[in-house]
Amino acid sequence: MKAVVYDRYGGPEMLRVEEVPAPSPAPGQVLVRVEATSVNLTDWEGLRGSPFYARIGGLRRPVRRTLGSDIAGRIEAIGPGVTRFAPGDGVYGDNLGLKGGFAEFTVAPQSALAMKPDGLTFADASTIPQAGAIALQGIAGAEPGQRVLINGAGGGSGSFAIQLAKRAGAHVTGVDNAGKLDFMRSLGADEVIDYRSEDFTRGEEAYDLVLDLVAYRSVFAYRRSLAPGGRYRWVGGSVPSLLRVVTIGAIAGRLTGRRVGLLAVKQGPAHFEGLAELCLAGDIDIHIDRTYGLDEVPDALRQVGEGRALGKVVVEGDRAY
């Protein structure tokens, strides 16, 4: 089978298309013929080995040669003990533990997958698992009239989060680069900020909820942006910001009546199927900026990693082969 592989951390130039043996499903696993895989920031981080937590399990070289976790496709074969699926079933899910989505076939545990709704294309379904779980859990608890800020709002998780916050009745501020301001407005953001020209932590506004997808500032700056009783949720960013949030954040937050902490995102179908239902009902829109073929995976990763994607980017397995 064809797969996009890499053996050393680095830029997109590390990637190449190679003929490799098709994997076989172990007990509890299924073999999926991949129809579509959406690109996440975790793929870019895994390629580069940065931030440093992206090297967990593979300090000197990647432990998985093929990236891509948000997959959608059809069951090709099942391993021993699989009871939830049968060959031919359309499925989707976040295969974060094994990855392998940038290939013609990949194996995944049955527990990571859900049946693909008939009303969603494979490309649409692939955008939901990781980004949807982050958005649903990151915006949970938002209430009508609250002020919600989403940092990194123009990407995959952010595009869902804006819509979910607006659906909850919140006043939403989206933060991203200047090329995404109009896109964030089109999603429903009440206010937009170009992070290159304005620091939201030094503005006059105070927020009831800050969902930070690309954190780099200090804990004290984030605390300053919160209203009394406000919540700050760290999802992604630099290692120093992560360490400050998990060590200083909790203490600083308690002393000031503000909650500053890490959002430990729960994985699995139970945590993303709710968003698929909202998409099917027409309450939430899926925004795919562009689709690529397997031979274009380096360009797809570069678009996401360099912050140019408006919403989601998808690799379709049958585009090139």
Residue pairs with C-beta under 8 A, 6 or more apart in sequence:
1 19
1 20
1 21
1 22
1 103
1 104
1 105
2 17
2 18
2 19
2 20
2 103
2 104
2 294
2 320
2 321
3 17
3 18
3 20
3 65
3 66
3 100
3 102
3 103
3 104
4 15
4 16
4 17
4 18
4 66
4 67
4 68
4 102
4 103
4 294
4 297
5 15
5 16
5 17
5 18
5 20
5 65
5 66
6 14
6 15
6 16
6 47
6 62
6 65
6 67
7 14
7 61
7 62
7 65
8 14
8 61
8 62
9 47
9 48
9 49
9 50
9 55
9 61
9 62
10 47
10 48
10 49
11 47
11 48
12 47
12 298
12 299
12 301
12 302
13 298
14 47
15 47
15 297
15 298
15 301
17 294
17 295
17 297
17 320
20 103
22 31
22 104
22 105
23 31
23 100
23 105
23 106
23 107
24 31
24 77
24 79
24 107
25 31
25 77
25 78
25 79
25 82
25 107
26 79
26 107
27 79
27 80
27 81
28 79
28 80
28 81
28 82
28 109
28 110
28 111
29 79
29 82
29 107
29 108
29 109
29 110
30 75
30 76
30 77
30 78
30 79
30 82
30 85
30 91
30 107
30 108
30 109
30 110
30 113
31 75
31 76
31 77
31 78
31 79
31 105
31 106
31 107
32 71
32 73
32 74
32 75
32 76
32 91
32 105
32 106
32 107
32 108
32 113
33 73
33 74
33 75
33 76
33 104
33 105
33 317
34 68
34 71
34 72
34 73
34 101
34 103
34 104
34 105
34 106
34 317
35 72
35 73
35 74
35 122
35 123
35 126
35 316
35 317
35 318
36 71
36 72
36 73
36 121
36 122
36 123
36 125
36 126
36 291
36 314
36 315
36 316
36 317
37 68
37 69
37 70
37 71
37 72
37 101
37 102
37 126
37 314
37 315
37 317
38 70
38 123
38 126
38 127
38 130
38 131
38 156
38 312
38 313
38 314
38 315
39 68
39 70
39 300
39 301
39 303
39 304
39 309
39 312
39 313
39 314
39 315
40 69
40 70
40 130
40 131
40 156
40 304
41 155
41 156
41 213
41 236
41 304
41 305
42 54
42 69
42 96
42 130
43 67
43 68
43 69
43 301
43 304
44 301
44 304
44 305
45 51
45 54
46 54
46 62
46 64
46 67
46 99
47 67
47 301
47 305
48 54
48 305
49 55
49 62
51 237
51 238
51 239
51 242
52 239
53 239
53 242
57 63
58 64
64 98
64 99
64 100
66 99
66 100
66 101
66 102
66 103
66 106
67 99
67 101
67 102
67 301
68 99
68 100
68 101
68 102
68 103
68 106
68 315
69 94
69 95
69 96
69 99
69 101
69 129
69 130
70 92
70 93
70 94
70 95
70 101
70 126
70 127
70 128
70 129
70 130
70 131
71 92
71 93
71 95
71 100
71 101
71 106
71 108
71 126
72 90
72 91
72 92
72 116
72 122
72 123
72 125
72 126
73 90
73 91
73 92
73 122
73 317
74 88
74 89
74 90
74 91
75 85
75 86
75 87
75 88
75 89
75 91
76 87
76 105
77 87
78 85
78 86
78 87
78 110
79 107
82 110
83 110
84 110
84 113
85 91
85 110
85 113
85 115
89 115
90 115
90 116
90 122
90 125
91 113
91 114
91 115
91 116
92 113
92 114
92 116
92 120
92 122
92 125
92 126
92 128
92 129
93 108
93 112
93 113
93 114
93 129
93 268
93 269
93 272
94 112
94 129
94 130
94 133
94 267
94 268
94 272
95 101
95 106
95 108
95 109
95 112
95 113
96 112
96 130
96 267
97 109
97 112
98 106
98 107
98 108
98 109
99 106
100 106
100 107
100 108
101 315
102 294
102 297
102 315
103 294
103 317
104 294
104 317
104 321
111 268
112 267
112 268
112 269
113 269
114 269
114 272
114 273
114 276
116 122
116 125
117 125
117 276
117 280
119 280
120 128
120 276
120 279
120 280
122 316
123 288
123 291
123 314
123 316
124 279
124 286
124 288
125 276
126 314
127 156
127 286
127 288
127 311
127 312
127 314
128 272
128 275
128 276
128 279
128 286
129 272
130 156
130 157
130 272
131 156
131 157
131 159
131 160
131 312
132 160
132 272
132 274
132 275
132 276
133 265
133 266
133 267
133 271
133 272
133 275
134 157
134 160
134 161
134 213
134 235
134 263
134 265
135 157
135 158
135 160
135 161
135 164
135 275
136 160
136 164
136 271
136 272
136 274
136 275
137 263
137 265
137 266
137 271
138 150
138 157
138 161
138 211
138 213
138 233
138 235
138 263
139 148
139 161
139 164
139 165
139 168
139 209
139 211
141 209
141 231
142 148
142 164
142 165
142 168
142 169
142 170
142 208
142 209
143 168
143 169
143 170
143 208
144 168
144 169
144 170
145 169
145 170
145 171
146 169
146 170
146 171
146 208
146 209
147 170
147 171
147 173
147 205
147 206
147 207
147 208
147 209
147 227
148 165
148 170
148 171
148 172
148 173
148 207
148 208
148 209
148 210
148 211
149 172
149 173
149 174
149 175
149 200
149 205
149 207
149 209
149 210
149 211
149 225
150 158
150 161
150 162
150 165
150 172
150 173
150 174
150 175
150 210
150 211
150 213
151 175
151 176
151 195
151 200
151 210
151 211
151 212
151 213
151 214
151 215
152 158
152 175
152 176
152 212
152 213
152 214
152 236
153 159
153 161
153 162
153 174
153 175
153 176
153 180
153 184
153 187
153 189
153 213
154 174
154 176
154 177
154 180
154 183
154 184
154 309
154 310
154 311
155 176
155 213
155 304
155 307
155 309
155 311
156 304
156 309
156 311
156 312
156 313
157 213
157 235
158 174
158 176
158 184
158 213
159 183
159 187
159 287
159 310
159 311
159 312
160 275
160 284
161 211
162 172
162 174
162 184
162 187
162 188
162 189
163 187
163 188
163 284
163 285
164 275
164 284
165 172
165 209
166 172
166 187
166 188
166 189
167 278
167 283
167 284
170 208
170 209
171 190
171 191
172 188
172 189
172 190
172 191
173 189
173 190
173 191
173 192
173 193
173 200
173 205
173 207
174 180
174 184
174 185
174 187
174 189
174 191
174 192
174 193
175 192
175 193
175 195
175 200
176 184
176 192
176 193
176 194
176 195
176 307
177 194
177 195
177 196
177 307
178 194
178 196
178 197
179 308
180 310
181 192
181 194
183 287
183 310
183 311
184 192
185 192
187 285
187 287
193 200
199 217
199 221
200 225
201 217
201 221
201 222
201 224
201 225
202 221
202 224
203 225
205 225
206 225
206 226
206 227
206 230
207 225
207 226
207 227
207 230
208 226
208 227
208 229
208 230
208 231
209 230
209 231
209 232
209 233
210 222
210 225
210 226
210 230
210 231
210 232
210 233
211 233
211 235
211 263
212 222
212 232
212 233
212 234
212 235
212 236
212 237
213 235
213 236
213 237
214 236
214 237
215 222
215 234
215 235
215 236
215 237
215 238
215 241
215 242
215 245
216 237
216 238
216 241
217 241
218 241
218 244
219 241
219 244
219 245
219 248
219 249
219 252
219 260
220 252
222 232
222 245
222 249
222 260
223 232
223 249
223 252
223 253
223 256
223 258
223 260
225 232
226 232
226 258
226 260
227 258
228 256
228 257
228 258
229 257
229 258
230 258
230 259
231 258
231 259
232 245
232 249
232 253
232 258
232 259
232 260
232 261
233 261
233 262
233 263
234 241
234 242
234 245
234 249
234 261
234 262
234 263
235 263
235 265
242 262
245 260
245 261
245 262
246 261
246 262
249 260
249 261
249 262
250 260
250 261
252 258
252 260
253 259
253 260
253 261
265 271
275 284
278 284
279 285
279 286
286 311
286 312
287 310
287 311
287 312
288 311
288 312
288 313
288 314
289 303
289 309
289 310
289 311
289 312
289 313
290 300
290 303
290 309
290 313
290 314
291 313
291 314
291 315
291 316
291 319
292 299
292 300
292 313
292 314
292 315
292 316
292 319
293 315
293 316
293 319
293 320
293 321
294 315
294 317
294 319
294 320
294 321
295 320
296 315
296 319
296 320
297 315
300 313
300 314
300 315
303 309
303 313
304 313
